[in-house]
Structure formats: C-alpha cells, structure tokens
Amino acid sequence: MPESRTNLHPEPKTSSPYFVGLLLRYSTLGAAICLLLAGLLLMHGWLIVIGGFGVGLGIYDLIQSKHSVLKNYPIAGHIRYVLEDFRPEIRQYLLEDDKEQVPFSRQQRALVYQRAKNVSDTNAFGTLDNLYTHGKEWFLQSAISQPLKNKDFRITVGGERCKQPHDMSVFNISAMSFGSLSANAIMALNQGAKIGGFTHDTGEGAISPYHRKFGGDLIWELGTGYFGCRDAEGNFDPQSFAEKAVDPQVKMIEIKLSQGAKPGKGGVLPSSKITQEIADTRQVPTGQDCISPASHTAFSTPRELVAFWQQLRELSGGKPVGFKLCVGQPWQFMAIVKAMIETDNYPDFIVIDGAEGGTGAAPVEFMDNVGMPMVEGFLLVHNTLVGAGIRDKIRLGVSGKIVSGFDIARMIALGADWCNSARGFMFAVGCIQSRSCHTNTCPTGVATQDPYRQKALDVPSKAERVASFHKNTLKSLASIVGAVGLQHPSQLQPYHIARRLDDGQIKLLSKFFYFTDKGALLDNSARADIFNQMWVMANPDSFLANNDALIAYNKDSRDKGKETSAPTEHRAGYSSPYSSDHSIMTDGGQLIGNVNNTFRDYPPSSD
Ligand SMILES: Cc1cc2nc3c(=O)[nH]c(=O)nc-3n(C[C@H](O)[C@H](O)[C@H](O)COP(=O)(O)O)c2cc1C
C-alpha cells in the first residue's frame, strides 16, 4: 500500500537508524554552525553575520520550552510558522477554486471589485456553473421582457405612527460599527452612501464623527450596550438618545436584538482597542474592556419591547423605528407579534439577519451552529406576519451574503422589501477577505484601529467605489426585473424562480417553500400545523414558551380528530417547517413540545 498522509493504518517505521533522524532534525543548525566557522576562518563579514544569527536562533530554539517543533527542529521549524502565517494568502491566491466560498468565493469578490471599480462585469463563453446540480436556481424570464429606464429602486419605510417616513434604496449598507471598522472605512462608506443616495447603518458602536463628516443617511443602531445613549451603568439614557436621534442625518432607529454570526452572545471590545475617540463615541471609559451584554436591560418581555420602540419613536420625533434579529426560537418572535397586535403598535421595519452573516469577531461554534440561516429566518418572519394579517404594516429588510443582483432579486421575490450587505461593501472599500478583523492587523486598513494601516484606505476614491458598487448592482437587479417582464423588484414573486431538487426535478419556489395564507394564524388554520403550534405557544407577556397552551391545543386537535404534528412513538422524522410539503411534517411536537423542560407532551402510549 503506498505511503499516504491520510493512511489510517500506518506501519511503525523501525528501519531508519536513530542517528539519521537526529541528523535531519539538527541539519539546519549544523549548517548555520558551519557557516559561522567558515566565516570566522575566512574572516568574511556576511558569513559571520548570517551564520551567527542562525546559531543564535538555533540555540534559542533549543532552550525555549514553548514550541516543541522548534526544540526538535531548531531554525527549520520556523518555516512551519511562516507557512502557517501565510496559509490564508497562499490558499486564496494559489489554491482556491473560483466557486469555493470561504466565506465568499473568488467569483463573488471579483464581481464586487469589478462593479466597484466600474469596469466590465461581463464574461465570455457561457456559464461556468453546472445547471443540473441540485439546489441550482434560476429566474424565469418573460417573452415580453423590457429594459428598464429607472434603476434606482426605492421604497418608503414608516407605518401609521411614524411621522417622518424614510424613502430609501432597496440595497443598503448593513450595520458595522466604528471600532470594528476603521475611521477611514466608515468615512468611505458614508460618503459612498451620500453619493449614491442609499442608507448606512451605524452598527451598535454609536454615531461617530466619521459617520457625520459626509452627511450620508444613517440608521442608528442601538445594541445591548446602548452606546452613545447610555448612563454610567450602561443602561439606556432617554435624554442622551433624544439629543442625537433628532439629528436630520439620522433617518431611522434600529434596536438590535441579535446578529446572525453570534446570536444570543454579547460582545467585548478589548481595552487595547479602545482609543479615546471610540470611548467618546460610545460613552464608555478607556482602560477597560467595553462590554455589550447578551441581552437588553430596557425591556424583558415582548410587551415591554413594544413600549421601548414606541418610546424611541417619540423621542426621535416620530422617525421609523424597527428591530434587527437573527431568528432563534420562533415562538419568541411570534410572542412579539402578538404583543404588537394586542397593543396595536407595530415596528416600522424588521431586519432579518441570517446565521451566515459576518462579524468582526465571534466564537466558531456561534458562527457555525447557533441561529437560523437567512432564508428560513426570513420566511419564519414573513409567514408569521402574513399569518397574523399584519404583513402590510411592516417593511422587511434582510441580510446574509447578499452581493449580487440575483441575490437581491431572489430575496425580494421571496417577500423581502429591501436587502442589506455588510461584507459586500467591505469588499468595495478594499477588503481582501484576509479574515483578520479581530487582530487589529487588517492588511487593507478596513477593519483596524491602527492609524498607519488605515491610512492606506484612500477615502475619496473608495467612496466612489462604494457608490459604483451600489449603482452597478442595482443595474444588474434592473436587468433581471426587466427580463422577467416587470417594472419594480417588489413585483417579483416566488413563482418567478425555479429550483432543481435532489432528484433532478424542478420546482417553483412558490411550491418549494411554504407560504402561510393571510390571517391563517389568527384562527389556527395555517396549513403547516407547526405554525399553529408555535403560535399558540407564543406569549406576549413572556419570552418563555407557553407549554400549557400547546398541550391544550394538541389535545383539542386530537379530540376533533384533526391531524396534529404532536409526536407519537409511531411517528417520527423531521421535516422543515418551511418546506411546502407539510403533509410529511410529523415531528413538529417533538421540535417544540418541551421547550422549558417541564414535561413531555407525548400522547398516551395507546395512541
Ligand atoms: C466587521 C463586521 C462588523 C459588524 N458589526 C455589526 C454591528 O455592530 N451590528 C450588527 O447588527 N451587525 C453587525 N455586523 C453584521 C452585519 O451587519 C450583517 O448583518 C451580516 O454581516 C450579514 O451581512 P453580510 O453577509 O452582507 O456581511 C457586522 C458584520 C461585520 C462583517
């Protein structure tokens, strides 16, 4: 069997004599000693310097005790660390496939760079995609397609209680804080937004002077730390909020409940990164870590959340107020919806962030294994609002690896009103996806507080790129909308997109995903019973699930002979509640029946 690095059954090597291994391990140190001796014999300055440096390094490697590789392979072991350091670059430049998403593919990044630089984004010779793989999606164009003159698609955000509705683009800059991004990056993004007439979300790190310099429209995001509007204990300070919120540059207010990359987790900006400027912006002291708690202190129940957004609405002079979340436990979102209905008070917008979203820093487990991905999260929110009969009162934004015209068109076809991009706009200001945002050593000056590194980011030229990326992406969106035979992306529907399934068949997205009927939740008549079950569990006075209501609902359903998705020993198997094929959903009860660990809602064993 050939020797292989992946061989799981290697034979122990006994043939090579011990001293050969020893020789190999110390050969580099030996070479350095020879070089030094030769230098001393010949009195050659360079040989002495190089050999001396090598011998010094080798001796240090031998006596240090931190790295066993260096102890065993003095001098030579450093090659490993150099290669490790450059691994991402080597991978990105030499090895990476055009389509490999890490997290954005080379093709996606190239598209953003081309559009940002205003160079041709067309390709020759046909698609590189395999159109016959499962999951592949495509728009169904119309026989009466038409080029669109107006490509600056806009929507108005602001419901009945809002006094200053905001007219905004369907493509905007997602939340990224000053602190996470450099001052120059923030300025380039905001100036780009100003040039292109779109909106820039501040992120939870408050409104910095760099957000204000060029006057681009802002969404002010309030996270759990209430940065920029907090008291000494870190609680929300209404007066401080009101002073800033009335600024005309602030167009909307966003309460951040959670973020896709790290939902349910607070954040820490280490004291080493807290410059005086960041401290002043956030209203936090220097010399200590800046903590964003895991949850809000301004409210603790769905009903209190409603009261909080109403307070923000009033303090801001009636600006649109909404919230951003990565969907977690569905009944909690439904509880908020019930609180809205009972108080007749709706947010002006909701932004749904997918678990695939980006961050400056988060634990891998959170990025990979906590929170709902964008499409499912969005459909949960959209379907709940439709099912509750209030979808038309609230605008929905969405984010999660959206960078192309197709990405935007697809989410708007599924029901979104607008799309946000964070990392797409980072690429536009020069990010090369080195994934070093958390180290303060960003090579392009985008995500660092190092004043020298961020100088590399030229604000005026990058602002132009931000505006061009936006403009050219909307142009691409317009060509898709026109090809489908429509005038505005809001006319796109799920049945305009086809998708290839595992078995090679194709399905329209209107059939592939489940869509609730209008008002169906109000009388528990949603075709997917799991929606009814989650709805009955939702409690406007608590984020905890109401298990008693679920038990009663399931019992009542069984008494009426209705098929419920409560589990029995004979029925098992999980199917996505978002799949349109709800007839096979037999395990919804198991999914949601024991959320507070107080009981198991299993029917009697005779069932
Ligand atoms: C560097 C960085 C910083 C971010 N900071 C915030 C933040 O302060 N508040 C927030 O709600 N989301 C934050 N996000 C998440 C983005 O706003 C966005 O929701 C997420 O990255 C998905 O969009 P994308 O896939 O286009 O990047 C941040 C993302 C990145 C990459």
The ligand as a MOL file (V3000), in Angstrom:
LIG
                    3D

  0  0  0     0  0            999 V3000
M  V30 BEGIN CTAB
M  V30 COUNTS 31 33 0 0 0
M  V30 BEGIN ATOM
M  V30 1 C -16.9220 43.6480 10.5860 0
M  V30 2 C -18.3750 43.4910 10.8700 0
M  V30 3 C -18.9650 44.1890 11.9100 0
M  V30 4 C -20.3260 44.0400 12.1790 0
M  V30 5 N -20.8970 44.7740 13.1830 0
M  V30 6 C -22.2330 44.6910 13.3810 0
M  V30 7 C -22.8800 45.5220 14.3340 0
M  V30 8 O -22.2730 46.3600 15.0030 0
M  V30 9 N -24.2190 45.3750 14.4840 0
M  V30 10 C -24.9490 44.4810 13.7570 0
M  V30 11 O -26.1570 44.4050 13.9150 0
M  V30 12 N -24.3590 43.6980 12.8400 0
M  V30 13 C -23.0330 43.7910 12.6270 0
M  V30 14 N -22.4520 43.0240 11.6550 0
M  V30 15 C -23.3170 42.1090 10.8690 0
M  V30 16 C -23.7500 42.7530 9.5570 0
M  V30 17 O -24.4410 43.9470 9.7780 0
M  V30 18 C -24.6480 41.8390 8.7330 0
M  V30 19 O -25.8600 41.6590 9.4020 0
M  V30 20 C -24.0540 40.4810 8.4520 0
M  V30 21 O -22.6810 40.5570 8.2420 0
M  V30 22 C -24.6760 39.8660 7.2020 0
M  V30 23 O -24.3960 40.6040 6.0770 0
M  V30 24 P -23.2240 40.2020 5.0420 0
M  V30 25 O -23.3890 38.7600 4.7870 0
M  V30 26 O -23.5200 41.0630 3.8600 0
M  V30 27 O -21.9340 40.5200 5.6760 0
M  V30 28 C -21.1000 43.1570 11.3890 0
M  V30 29 C -20.5010 42.4550 10.3410 0
M  V30 30 C -19.1650 42.6130 10.0700 0
M  V30 31 C -18.5660 41.8530 8.9190 0
M  V30 END ATOM
M  V30 BEGIN BOND
M  V30 1 1 1 2
M  V30 2 1 2 3
M  V30 3 2 2 30
M  V30 4 2 3 4
M  V30 5 1 4 5
M  V30 6 1 4 28
M  V30 7 2 5 6
M  V30 8 1 6 7
M  V30 9 1 6 13
M  V30 10 2 7 8
M  V30 11 1 7 9
M  V30 12 1 9 10
M  V30 13 2 10 11
M  V30 14 1 10 12
M  V30 15 2 12 13
M  V30 16 1 13 14
M  V30 17 1 14 15
M  V30 18 1 14 28
M  V30 19 1 15 16
M  V30 20 1 16 17
M  V30 21 1 16 18
M  V30 22 1 18 19
M  V30 23 1 18 20
M  V30 24 1 20 21
M  V30 25 1 20 22
M  V30 26 1 22 23
M  V30 27 1 23 24
M  V30 28 2 24 25
M  V30 29 1 24 26
M  V30 30 1 24 27
M  V30 31 2 28 29
M  V30 32 1 29 30
M  V30 33 1 30 31
M  V30 END BOND
M  V30 END CTAB
M  END
